[in-house]
Amino acid sequence: MGANKLNMMVCPHDTAKNPEKWFRFVQYLNHHLTVPVHLSVSLDFKDFHEHFRAADIVYANPTDAIALITGQAFQPLVHPKNLYDEVVFIAHPEVENPTLQSYQGQPVATVDQAAATHLALLLLKQKDIHPSNLVYKDSWIGVVNAIAKQEVAFGFIYKDTYDSLSPKTKALVNGFSTSAAKSVFHGIYLNPIAQTYHQLLAEILTTMHQDDVGNTVLQELQIEGWEVIDPHDLNVLRTIEPALV
């Protein structure tokens, strides 16, 4: 597959609302490569996780990226210069003056195996704050609903999801603190069978912002530009592991 065409998959978080921008990204790659690139869009994470290991190019969230690197020997390529995965700490609106310290000994709603969850736990652990237990929900909206229904008073939510909530939904919770770790990110990773194209893809992507068409595509993606993922970046990603509560 890697020799005749390249199949690309994108984290469902990023194709949920406007997959067209990623089709335009692939069109840009096709204009600069002699091998065709095909975008396979996943409707949800179940579908994505069933197929992403077989893709040639994957734009992956931090948790899936580590799985690809350690399990399938994918090679890191690039990540956005300006986009990082952050977490919003949320509480029920009736909780007075919540702080991170409020999480001490409290049950917390979140999504299992999500980078935002791992980051939140790491940040709390650094402050010696330990929730009593984690109440896992199937989605970030499920986390919001759990707090709105007073199943729990506190939760974590992926910042990109929180930012995309409607004002009515956002009003169900109090997003009182947002991380600014700038340490974990989505990135593009390359299957070993497609390593022939590693250097060329890196050159195309890291100079994309210098091209008028490329810059327009990047603006749609809300990405300033791409930079190469270095070993230090990966070491930081590996620190975002589930912290024991």
N, C-alpha and C positions, 0 to 999 in steps of 0.2 A: 504493500500500500504506500509506504513512504517513498518509493522510487517513482511511481507514476502520478500520484496526487497526494496532497496533504489534507487530512481531515482535522478541522479545528472545532473545539468545544469551548464554551464559555460558561462560567459559573452562573447558575440560574438567577442569582441575586441581580445580575447585571443585564439579563435579557428579559426579565419579567415584564417590564413596561414598554420598552422600546427596542426590540431586537433589530430593527432596521438599521440602527447606527452601527451595529456589529457586522451586518451584511456589507455596509459601506466600507468598514475597516478591511474586510476580506477582499473587497473589490480593489482596494488600494494595494494590498499585498499581491493580488493577481496581476496588477499592472506592472509590478516590479520583479516578479518571479517568472521563470520559464515553466515551473511546475504549477498546475492548478491547485488552488486551495478551496476546500468546500467547508461551509459552516453548518454544523449540526446543532440545532437548537433543542435544548431539553426543556420540557414543560415544568419539571420539578426536580428536586434533588434525588429522588428515588431513581428516576430515569437517568439523570446525570451520573450518579454513582455506579449504575449498571454498565455504563459505556465509556466513561472518561479515560480509563486506563488503556483503552485501545486507540485513543485519538493520537494524532501526531503532534498537534499543538494544543495546549490547554491554558486558558486564562482561569487560574484557580485561586480560591480563597486560601488563607494560610494553613488551615487544617488539612485541606485536600492536597495542598502543595507538598507538605511534609510526607503525606501518604504516597504521593507520586515519586518523590525523591528516594524515600527509603524502601518502598516496595517494588517500584518498577524502574528504578534508576533513571528517571527523567532528569534532564539537565536544566538548570535555571537559565533563563534568557534575560528578560527585562521586567521592570516594574514601573508603574507611574511615578513620576517625580513628586507629584503633589498630593496623591491620594493614599491615605492610611486607614486601616481598620481601627475604629475607636468604639468605645462603649458608653452608653448613657445609663446612669444609675437612676432608677425611677422608684417612686413611692406612691402610696395611696394619697390622694389630696388631703385627707383628714389628718395625716401624720404632720405634726407641728415641727417646723424647722429641721427637716431630716438632714443628716450628714452621713458620711461614709461610716462613722463610728456607730450609727444607728443599726448597721448590719450585724454588729457583734451579737452572736448567739441567736440570730433570727433566721427563720426559713426564708429562702429566696427563690423566686420563680425565674427560670431561664430556659435556654434551649441546650440540650446535651450536645457535646462534641462540636460546639461552635467556637470560633476564634474569639468572639466577643466575650463569651463566658470564661474562657481560659485567661484572657487578658484581665477581666474584672477580678477574678480570683487572685491572680498574681499581684495586682495593684493593692487589693485588700490585705493579702498576706504580707506584703512589704510593710504595711502599717500595723501588722499583728492583729488584724481584724479577721475573725473567723465566723461565718454564718453557721447556724446549727445544722442545716441540711439544705440541699438543693431540690427544688420542686420542678421537675422537667416538664416542659410543654412542647408540643409538636411544632410550634411556630412562634415567632416573635409577637404576632397578634394574640396568640394564646397566652403569652406572658402578660400582655396588657389586660386582657380579659380577666385573668386570675387576680390581678391587683384590683381591677375595677369592681369585681365581685367580692372583694375582701377575703379571698381564699388565703392570700398572703398580703403583707403590707409592703414588701420590697421586691425589687427585681432588677435584672439587667436586660438591656436591649441594644442590639447592633445599631450604631449611630445612623448609618445610611437608611435603615428601616424607620427609625424614629423620625428622621428628617422628612421622610416621604409620607408620614401619617397625615390624614386630614386634620384640620383644627378640632373637629368634633371628637375624633378618636384620641388625639393628643391630650385633650382636656380630661380624659378619663384617668390620667396619671399625672404625677408631678416629676418631670425630668429635671432633677435638681443639681446634677453634676455630670460633666462630660469629661472623659479622659482626653489627654493630649500627649499620649505616649510616643506617637510617630515612630513606632518600632515594628509594626506588623502590617502586611499589605497583601493585596491580590497581585499576582504576577503571571507572566507567560513562561511556560515550561515546555520543553521539547522532548518527545519520545526518542529513545536511543536509536530507533530505526530511521529517524529523520535527521540524524546528526550532521549529515552532509550539508544541510542548509543552515546550520547554526550560525556561522560567521556572517553569511549573507543576510539572514533575518535580523541579526543584531545590528548590522550596518543600516539596513532599511528602517528599522524601528527607531534607533537612536538619532537618526537624521530626519525623521518624519516631520518634526516641527519646523524644519527649515524649508519645507516644500509647501506651496500655497494650498494645494489639494490636500496634502497630508495634514496640514495645520487645521483645515476646516473639519476634517474627520475627527481629529483630536478634540476640537472644541465641542463637537457633538457628544463625545465620550467624557467630556469634562476632565480631560487629561492634558496637562501642560506639555508633556513630552515623556519619553521613555529613557530609563537609565539601566545599565547592566546590573544584574544582581550579583553581588560579590559574596565571598565566603562568610564575611562578618554578618551580612544581612541574613544569611541562612542560619547562622548560629543564634541570632536574636530570635528568629522564627521558632527555632527548636526550644527556646525557653518558654514559649507559650504552650505549656502542657497543662492538663487538668491538675489544679492544685488540690491537694488532699485537705478536706475540711475537717 
